[in-house]
């Protein structure tokens, strides 16, 4: 039967890192162990990078856009921010309209795009 000390040592998990040929042994924090998994960003999902108000929408469902084309203008803190297309593609859906108030990371536009663009 394992003692309390042995059980405690079993719960502690060390990780080994090798950096520039030097081996390091470290404990990972609970915050690190419980972090959410990385999800690769889809460049066709246009989200608000700052809370604000939509003042102009040029994007329309079914419209073909090229990288850099104006999609909309988002006003935040009395500054107007141009939202441009990051990819070539066709607009699948526009989730906002003029005078909508958006929060940070709110989905505004979906663009179908080629994976290799």
C-alpha positions as CSV (number, residue, x, y, z in Angstrom):
1,X,0.0,0.0,0.0
2,X,1.3,3.4,-1.0
3,X,2.0,6.0,1.7
4,X,0.4,9.5,1.5
5,X,3.8,10.9,0.4
6,X,4.0,8.5,-2.5
7,X,0.5,9.3,-3.6
8,X,1.2,13.0,-3.5
9,X,4.4,12.4,-5.6
10,X,2.3,10.4,-8.1
11,X,0.0,13.4,-8.6
12,X,2.9,15.7,-9.3
13,X,3.8,15.6,-13.0
14,X,7.0,17.1,-14.3
15,X,7.4,18.2,-17.9
16,X,10.8,18.1,-19.6
17,X,11.8,20.8,-22.1
18,X,14.9,20.8,-24.2
19,X,16.0,24.3,-25.3
20,X,19.2,24.8,-27.3
21,X,20.3,21.3,-26.2
22,X,19.8,22.1,-22.5
23,X,17.3,19.9,-20.7
24,X,14.9,21.6,-18.2
25,X,12.5,19.9,-15.8
26,X,9.6,22.0,-14.7
27,X,6.2,21.8,-13.0
28,X,3.2,23.0,-15.0
29,X,0.8,25.3,-13.1
30,X,-2.9,24.4,-12.8
31,X,-3.7,27.5,-14.9
32,X,-1.5,26.1,-17.7
33,X,-2.9,22.6,-17.4
34,X,-6.5,23.9,-17.5
35,X,-6.1,26.4,-20.3
36,X,-8.4,26.2,-23.3
37,X,-7.1,24.6,-26.4
38,X,-5.7,26.7,-29.2
39,X,-8.2,27.1,-32.1
40,X,-6.8,28.3,-35.4
41,X,-8.5,31.5,-36.5
42,X,-10.6,31.3,-39.6
43,X,-9.7,34.4,-41.7
44,X,-13.2,34.3,-43.3
45,X,-14.9,35.0,-39.9
46,X,-14.7,38.8,-39.5
47,X,-15.1,39.7,-35.8
48,X,-15.2,43.1,-34.1
49,X,-11.7,43.8,-32.7
50,X,-13.1,46.6,-30.5
51,X,-16.6,47.4,-29.2
52,X,-18.3,50.1,-31.2
53,X,-21.1,51.1,-33.6
54,X,-21.4,50.2,-37.2
55,X,-21.6,53.4,-39.3
56,X,-21.3,52.0,-42.9
57,X,-21.8,48.5,-44.4
58,X,-20.6,47.8,-47.9
59,X,-20.7,44.0,-47.6
60,X,-23.7,42.2,-49.2
61,X,-24.5,38.5,-49.2
62,X,-23.2,36.9,-52.4
63,X,-20.8,39.7,-53.2
64,X,-17.3,38.7,-54.4
65,X,-14.6,40.5,-52.5
66,X,-10.8,40.7,-52.8
67,X,-8.3,41.0,-50.0
68,X,-8.3,44.6,-48.9
69,X,-11.8,45.5,-50.1
70,X,-13.8,47.7,-47.7
71,X,-16.4,45.7,-45.9
72,X,-17.6,48.2,-43.3
73,X,-16.7,51.1,-41.0
74,X,-16.8,50.6,-37.2
75,X,-16.8,53.7,-35.0
76,X,-15.3,53.3,-31.5
77,X,-14.3,56.1,-29.1
78,X,-15.1,58.7,-31.8
79,X,-12.7,57.1,-34.2
80,X,-13.7,55.4,-37.4
81,X,-12.1,52.1,-38.1
82,X,-12.1,50.6,-41.6
83,X,-12.8,46.8,-41.7
84,X,-11.3,45.3,-44.8
85,X,-11.5,41.8,-46.2
86,X,-8.5,39.7,-45.1
87,X,-9.1,37.2,-47.9
88,X,-10.5,36.8,-51.4
89,X,-13.9,35.1,-51.5
90,X,-17.7,35.5,-51.5
91,X,-19.7,36.9,-48.6
92,X,-21.8,34.2,-47.1
93,X,-23.6,36.2,-44.4
94,X,-23.6,39.7,-42.9
95,X,-24.6,39.7,-39.3
96,X,-24.7,43.5,-38.7
97,X,-26.4,46.6,-40.1
98,X,-25.8,50.3,-39.8
99,X,-26.2,51.6,-36.2
100,X,-25.8,48.2,-34.7
101,X,-23.7,48.2,-31.5
102,X,-21.2,45.4,-31.5
103,X,-19.1,43.9,-28.7
104,X,-15.5,42.8,-28.9
105,X,-15.1,39.5,-30.8
106,X,-18.7,39.6,-32.1
107,X,-19.1,37.9,-35.5
108,X,-19.9,40.5,-38.1
109,X,-19.3,38.9,-41.5
110,X,-18.7,35.4,-42.8
111,X,-16.7,35.0,-46.1
112,X,-16.4,31.7,-48.0
113,X,-12.8,31.7,-49.2
114,X,-10.2,29.4,-50.8
115,X,-8.1,27.6,-48.1
116,X,-4.9,28.4,-50.0
117,X,-5.5,32.1,-50.5
